[in-house]
Amino acid sequence: MNDDYGDPELRPILDLARPAPNDIALDCGCGAGQLAFSLAPQAGTLEAVDDDAGVLKEAERLAAELRVTGIAFRWADLHELPYPAGRFTLVVAYGVLHRQADPAAILCEMMRVLAAGGRIVVDEPMVDEVTDRHFNELARLREPGHWRYYRAGEYEDLFRECGLRVTESRHVRRSIDLDYWIEAAQTPSRNAELLRERVGSLPVPVQAAMDVTFADRRVSFSYEVLVARLER
């Protein structure tokens, strides 16, 4: 079985997580299970939680279709995880913090359920002074639940606020087709059209910073991603 199902986006977070058979792992905000499917064959036990019941049903359906076992899917309020303190040796969060009005509260709750000597690994898009306003506006059109992509220094402040230190990190450049980005979020058609218009009218410095490319009626762009391994 291919442990990452052919998705190169998962490689950085898996590399920093380094899941092992003795790990008791939590995928916090698992969505449709993309990362959980890769963790399951490598971790000892795996809980995967999300606060969207509909997306959890899709995750369970996909797990059955892919014949992935060893994952306990569960609905949970990410602000109050239904686990005792110190329950997990590994906690991962893949594209979760940007959907939270108070990401520090979510991250601190992850730390609460983290065992001594354990690690948290997060994977989050990142902006800078050029792309901040424009990329966040695009993301809100794409996904109503989006709150904010942060700058590198803001992520560092967030980690410190929760008493976490970065022990290893990577900055990854991620490229994506605009239509795929829209379809993956099931963006309503009106917002999808607005998104395409906005991308086409981005200021030149922003287009350059995001590597916006127009070719054969297709549009692609890229952005920075922070992957960080956090420990107490």
C-alpha positions in Angstrom: 0.0 0.0 0.0 1.3 3.4 -0.9 1.4 5.3 2.4 0.7 8.7 0.9 -1.7 7.7 -1.9 0.5 9.5 -4.5 -0.1 13.0 -3.0 3.2 14.8 -2.7 1.6 17.5 -0.5 1.6 15.1 2.4 5.3 14.3 2.3 6.6 17.3 4.3 4.1 16.8 7.2 4.8 13.1 7.3 8.5 13.7 7.2 8.4 15.9 10.2 5.8 13.8 12.1 7.8 10.6 11.6 5.0 8.4 12.8 6.0 5.1 14.4 4.2 1.9 15.5 4.3 3.0 19.2 2.6 6.3 18.5 -0.9 7.1 19.8 -1.8 9.7 17.1 -4.5 12.3 16.6 -5.5 13.9 13.3 -7.1 17.1 14.5 -9.5 18.6 12.0 -9.1 15.5 9.7 -11.5 16.7 7.0 -12.1 13.9 4.4 -9.2 11.9 5.8 -6.5 12.7 3.3 -3.7 12.7 6.0 -5.3 10.1 8.2 -5.1 7.5 5.4 -1.4 8.0 5.2 -0.8 8.0 9.0 -2.9 4.9 9.7 -0.4 2.3 8.3 2.5 3.8 10.2 1.1 4.8 13.7 0.1 2.4 16.4 -3.4 3.8 16.9 -5.0 6.8 15.2 -8.0 8.9 16.2 -9.3 11.3 13.5 -11.7 14.1 14.6 -13.5 16.9 12.8 -16.3 19.3 13.7 -18.1 18.7 10.4 -20.3 15.6 10.5 -20.9 15.6 6.8 -17.2 15.5 6.0 -16.6 12.8 8.5 -19.1 10.6 6.7 -17.2 11.2 3.5 -13.9 10.2 5.3 -15.5 7.0 6.5 -16.8 6.2 3.0 -13.4 6.8 1.4 -11.6 4.7 4.1 -13.9 1.8 3.2 -13.3 2.4 -0.5 -9.6 2.5 0.0 -9.7 -0.4 2.5 -7.8 1.7 5.1 -8.2 0.3 8.6 -7.0 1.4 12.0 -8.7 4.8 12.1 -11.3 5.8 14.6 -13.3 8.7 13.1 -15.1 10.8 15.6 -17.0 14.1 15.7 -15.5 16.6 18.1 -15.5 20.2 19.1 -11.9 21.2 18.3 -12.0 23.7 21.2 -12.8 20.9 23.7 -11.3 17.7 22.5 -13.0 14.7 24.1 -9.7 13.2 25.5 -7.8 13.4 28.7 -4.7 15.5 29.1 -1.5 13.7 27.7 -3.4 11.2 25.7 -1.4 11.4 22.4 2.2 11.1 21.5 1.6 12.7 18.0 -0.9 15.3 17.0 -1.1 16.5 13.4 -3.2 19.4 11.9 -3.2 19.7 8.1 -4.7 23.1 7.0 -6.7 23.6 10.2 -5.5 26.7 11.9 -6.5 29.1 9.1 -10.2 28.2 9.6 -10.2 29.2 13.2 -11.2 32.7 14.6 -9.0 31.8 17.6 -6.2 29.5 16.3 -4.3 29.8 19.6 -7.3 28.2 21.4 -7.2 25.2 19.1 -3.4 24.8 19.3 -3.4 25.1 23.1 -6.1 22.3 23.1 -3.9 20.2 21.0 -1.1 20.7 23.5 -3.3 19.8 26.4 -3.9 16.3 24.9 -0.2 15.9 24.0 1.9 13.6 26.1 5.2 14.7 27.6 7.9 14.3 25.0 5.3 14.2 22.2 5.1 16.5 19.1 2.6 18.5 17.2 3.0 18.9 13.4 1.1 21.6 11.5 0.9 22.4 7.8 -0.4 25.8 6.9 -0.4 28.2 3.9 1.6 31.3 4.6 1.5 34.9 3.3 3.8 37.9 3.3 3.4 41.7 3.1 2.7 41.4 -0.7 0.2 38.5 -0.7 -1.5 38.9 2.7 -4.6 40.8 1.8 -5.1 39.5 -1.7 -4.6 35.8 -1.0 -6.8 35.9 2.1 -9.6 37.6 0.0 -9.3 34.8 -2.6 -9.4 32.2 0.1 -12.6 33.6 1.7 -14.3 33.6 -1.6 -13.3 30.0 -2.1 -14.2 28.8 1.4 -16.6 30.6 3.7 -15.0 28.9 6.7 -11.6 30.4 6.0 -10.5 33.0 8.6 -6.9 33.9 7.8 -3.6 32.7 6.5 -0.8 34.3 8.6 2.7 35.6 8.1 5.7 33.7 9.3 6.2 35.9 12.4 2.6 35.6 13.3 2.8 31.8 13.3 5.9 32.1 15.5 4.0 34.3 18.0 1.1 31.9 18.0 3.3 28.9 18.8 5.0 30.9 21.7 1.6 31.9 23.0 0.7 28.2 23.5 4.1 27.4 25.1 5.4 25.5 22.1 8.7 25.8 20.4 9.6 25.0 16.8 12.1 22.1 16.8 12.0 21.6 13.0 10.4 23.4 10.1 10.2 23.6 6.4 9.0 26.3 4.0 7.4 24.6 1.0 6.4 26.2 -2.3 3.1 24.6 -3.4 1.7 25.1 -6.9 -2.0 24.4 -7.8 -4.4 24.7 -10.7 -7.0 27.4 -10.0 -10.0 25.2 -11.2 -8.8 22.3 -9.0 -8.5 24.6 -6.0 -12.0 25.8 -6.6 -13.5 22.4 -7.1 -11.7 20.8 -4.1 -13.6 23.3 -1.9 -16.9 22.8 -3.7 -17.1 26.6 -4.0 -20.5 27.9 -5.2 -20.6 28.8 -8.8 -21.1 32.6 -8.2 -18.0 32.7 -5.9 -16.0 30.6 -8.4 -16.6 33.1 -11.1 -15.7 36.0 -8.8 -12.5 34.1 -7.9 -11.5 33.7 -11.5 -12.1 37.4 -12.1 -10.1 38.4 -9.0 -7.1 36.3 -9.9 -7.1 37.8 -13.4 -7.1 41.3 -12.0 -4.6 40.9 -9.2 -1.9 43.7 -9.1 1.2 42.8 -11.0 3.4 42.5 -7.9 0.9 40.1 -6.3 0.7 38.0 -9.5 4.5 37.9 -9.5 4.7 36.9 -5.9 2.1 34.1 -6.4 3.6 32.9 -9.8 0.2 33.4 -11.5 0.3 31.7 -14.9 -2.2 31.8 -17.7 -1.9 29.1 -20.3 -4.4 27.4 -22.6 -7.4 28.8 -20.6 -6.0 27.4 -17.5 -4.7 29.4 -14.5 -2.3 28.2 -11.9 -0.5 29.9 -9.0 1.7 29.0 -6.1 2.1 30.0 -2.4 4.3 29.3 0.6 3.5 26.7 3.1 4.9 26.4 6.6 5.3 22.9 8.0 6.4 23.0 11.6 7.2 20.4 14.2 6.3 21.7 17.7 7.3 20.5 21.1 7.0 21.9 24.7 
